[in-house]
Amino acid sequence: MRMLLRPEFLNGPFGDPALYIWEMNAKGAMLFDCGDLSRFSIKQLLKIDWIFLSHCHIDHFFGFDLFLRVHVGVPKTVTIFGPLETSQRVGGKLQGYTWNLIYDQDLEFIVVELDPVRGKKFFTHFHAKDRFHPSSQREENWDSKTPVLDTSTYHVDTAMLDHRTPSLAYCVEEKLTVSVDAAKLKAHHWKPGPWINELKKWYLLKGSMTQVLEVLKEDGTKEKQDACTLAKEILQPKQRHKIAYATDGAASEKNRAALIPLVQDSDMFFCETCFLEQDRMQADETKHFTAKFIAELSAATHIKKLIPFHFSKRYVENSQQVWDEISQNFKGEILKLERNISSTDSE
């Protein structure tokens, strides 16, 4: 079944992270990390409404300059999610330029710093009319078990990892939708009408089991039917898809525990695979995942497709060792980023 959300990762297994996810039949797109964005078209970059930063190390953030360049003069609001201090990093980028000629522009960045430990969100606004100086700041309470972004068709959740600095992993999950079995509708001699939308709303909101609806019949009369019975008869739940993204974290039990509920049963899992297990000392020193760690995690969480990336450049000449270690510990499907991962891989 086709996914509503379509991912693109253009930088290969050794490139700087930047995962682009766009929604079919919609204008907006999401970007996970701002590594090398040079392979994306201007059209793609202009579709992005939300940026989700894991952290602000240079290989995850230097592409923001290109993103900013193509957006100058564009009237829109871009929301950037990230860990604590993200507003300082974004503000520093913005203040690296002279903005004396943009007083009439309507470009705004809203930075949302996520603090799962204290249960807080911190909002900072940067507007072109204010020469991208912070124009307002506020905070609000936040239950880290709830989504950081919730739209009508999908939601985004997060978990904090240890990378000697907070690093956020994310997952995007489509919301449950249903369709009507036209054959069964006709078999019962029921006629489409507003009652079907009421039934769908009841079903999606997990309504009361005692809900009764007036059903329109083909002869124009109406009959009362229990919503639960109707749902079983004519509604067909559509498969929900889930895409997870995790990069730059220690191969530790603490990070494993944080990732398991986030990535569980993901259809696609984009995950950093920096080191081989034989280089575990280096992995522990720099707080990076190993191939064995992410493979075993993927097996335990029933990942359908694993897409490893962010290999250490020490393996450029022998990358097959990394693929071998992954395949030895994960028997599911592994997609190699030696070519572009694009929409055709998500069907």
N, C-alpha and C positions, 0 to 999 in steps of 0.2 A: 504494500500500500504506500502511495506517495506520502512523503512528509510535507506538512505545511511549512516547516522551517527548513531552509536549505543552507548548508554550510560550505564555505570555501576557505581553504588554507593553501596559500600560494607559495610559501617560502621553503618548502622541502624540510627534511628532517634536521638539517644543520642551520637553517635560517632563524632569524629573530621572530618571536611569536607575534602572530596577528591572525585571529580567527574571525572571519566575516560570516554573519548569519543574517539572511534576509527572509522575509515572510512572503510567500506566494500571494499574489493578488493584493499586495499592500505596498505602500510607498516607503515605509521605514525599514531600517536595517540596524543591526547591532554589531559592535566591534569589541572583541575580547583581546585586550592588550594592543599597544601601539608600537610594535616593533617596526620592521621594515614594511612600509606601506607602498613602496614604489611600484609594485606589481599590480596594484589595484588601479582601476580606471578612475578618472575624476568623477564620472557618473556614479560609480559605486560609492566613493567617499562622500559624495553629496547626499546620498540616501541615509547616511548614518545619523540616527537621532540619539543613540545611547552608546556610551563607551564604558566597558567594564575592565578596570585595571586590576591585575593581580597585585602588583606593587610597582614601584617607580625606579627600579634599576634601569640603566641606560638601554639595555637590549629589549626592554618591554615598553619604553616610553619615548625614545628619540623620534619616532615617527609622528609624534603629535605636531611637530613643526610643519610637516607637509600637510597634515590634516587642517591645521590652522590656515595655512597659505591658501588652500583651495576654497576655504569658507569665508575669507575676507570679502565683504560686500554682499554676502548672502543673508537675508533676513530669516533667522531661525534660532531655535534654542536647542542646545546640545547638553544632555545630562551625562555627567561623568561620575561613575561609582568607583570607589577604591577604599583602601584602608586609611587609618589616621595619617595625617600630614599630606594627604593627596592635594588638598587645596593649596598648601604652600608650594608644592611642586608645579602645579598648574599655574599658579600665580607667578612663580618665577619664570616659567616659559613665556607667559604673556607679557611680563614686564621686561623681557629681553629685547623688546622692539619699541620704536618710537611711534606713538599713536596720535599725533596732533591733527590728523586729517580725517578722522573717522567719526566725528561728532554726530553725523546724520545717519549712521548705520545702525541696524537693529539685530546684531549678532550677540547672542548671550550664551555663556557657559554656566551651568549650575553644577557645582561639585558636591557630591554627597559622600561624606566620609562615613564608613561603616565601622562601628565598634561593637562587635558581638559580645565582648566580655562585660562591658558596662551596660549593654542594651541601649545604645544611643545611635542616632543619626545626626550628623552635623552638616548643615547646608550653607554653602557660600556661593554668592552670585557675582559673576564677572560680566559686565555689559560694555559693549563698544562705546556707548555714549558716555561712559565713565572712564574711558581710556583703559578699560579692563582692570581698573583698581577694584578691590572687593567693595561691592555696593550694599550688600546686606548679608547678615549671618544669623542663623538661628539653629536650634537643636530640638529634637523631639525624641521621645522614648520609642524604642523599637524592640520587638520580640524577635530575636535572631532566628527563630523557627518559622517566621513568616517571610513571604517573598520580599525581595528588595525592589522588584518591579512586577506589577500585576496588570496585565492588559486583558482585553476581552477574549483573546485567543491563546495566550500563553502566560507563564509566570517564570521569573528568574529567582533562584535561591542561591545561597552562598555558604561557605564554611571557611574558617580561618585556619591557615597552615603556618607552621614555624619554618622560617627561612633565615633565621637570625634577624629577621624583621617580619612583621605580619605580611602574609601573602594570601590572597583570597582565591579560592577555587569557586567555580560557578556551575550551575546547570540550568538549562532552559527546557521547560516541559510544556507541551501543548495541553490545552484544557480539553476536558471531555466534551465531545459533540455527538449528536445523534442524527440519524436519518430515519425516514418513514418507509416501511415496506409497502410499496404501492399495491402489490398483489394481495397482501393480507387485508389492506384497507378496502379493496374492492370486494374481496370475498365476504366481508362483513357488511357490505352495502353501506359503508360509511363514506361521507363526502368531506373532502378537505374544507377547512374553515378555520376561524380564529381559535377554535378549541384545540387544534393541533399545536399551535404555539404555546397555549396554556399548558398542555401536557408536557412539551419539551422543557418549558421553564420549571415546572414541578419536578421533573425527573432530574434535571441538571442541578437544581438547588436541594436535591434530596428531601423533597417535601414530605408532608404527613402522609402516612399510609391510608388515611381515611378520606383523602381528597376525592370529591365526586365532581365529574364534569358532564356538561350537556353536550352530547355528541350529535352532530348533524348527519342525517341519513340521506341517501340518494333520492328518496321520495319527498324530501323537504321537511319531514318531521324530525323531532329530536328525541333522544333517549338518554337516560342517565346511566353513566358507567363509572365504575371505580377506576381511579387513575392508575393504580398498581396493575390492575388487569389489563388496561389499555396499553400500558408501557410494555408489558410482557408480550402482548399480541402484535404490536405494529412498530415499536421502536427498535432500531438497530444501532447500538453504540459503536462509534468509530474508534479505531485504534489511536491511542495517544502515543506520541513519540517524544523522546527525551535525548538531549545532547548535553554532555558534561565536558567540562574543561578544567584541567588542573595543571599548574606549572610551578616549579620552583618551591620545593618543600623537602624537608628531611625525610629519609626513608625510616621513619620512626613509628612506634605503636600509637603515639598520640596523634600523628597525622593520619594514620590508617583509620583510627577510630572516628576522626572528623570526616574523612572522605566516604566511608562506607554508606551512611544514610543519604549522602548527597548524590552519589553516582549510581546507587543501586538500580539495576535493571535498565541502564541507559542503552539506547539504540546505538549511539555513537559516543565514544569516550576519547577525546583529544587529551593526551597526557604527556607531560615531559618525561623523557627517558635519558637522563644525562649521562649516567655511568654504568659500566658493567659491575657485576657483583664483585669481581676480582679487584676492583678499584674502590671498594667500599670505604676504605679509610679516607680517600679524597672526597667521596660523596658525603660522609659524615662531617668532614671538616667544613665543607661549603654548604651543607644542608640541602642536598639535591637527591632526587629519587634515583634508584637503580632500575635497570631493566627487569630484574627478577622481582623487585618490590611491586612495580606497577602491573606486571603480568599476573602475579599471585593475587593482587587486589582485584584485578579485572575478572579473574576466574571466580573469586569468592562473591563478587557482586553481580555475576551473570551478565556481564557486558556482551552485547551482540557484536559490535564492531569496535576494535581498538585501533586508534590512530596515534602511534608514538611520534614525538617530535622533540626538538631541542636537544639533540645529541651533542655531547662534547666533541669539539673539533679534533680531539686526540684520536677519534675513531674514523676520520675521513678516509683513510686508506684501508680500513678493515671494518667497515660498517656492518658487514655480514655477521660479525660476532654479536652485535647488538640484536639483530633480528633473530639469530639463533637462540640467544638467551630468552628472548620474549616468547618465541614459539615453543620452547621446552617447558615453559611454565604456564602458558595460556593456550588452550586448544580451540578457542573460538576464532572468529575471522579477524585477521590483521590486515589493515590497509596501509600500504607503503606510500610515503610522501615523496617518492622519487619522481612522481608526476604530480600534477595538481589534483587536489581533492575538490571536486566541484559538485554541482547539483546532481549529476548522473550517478554519483556514488551513494546518494541518500535515498534512492528508490528501492 
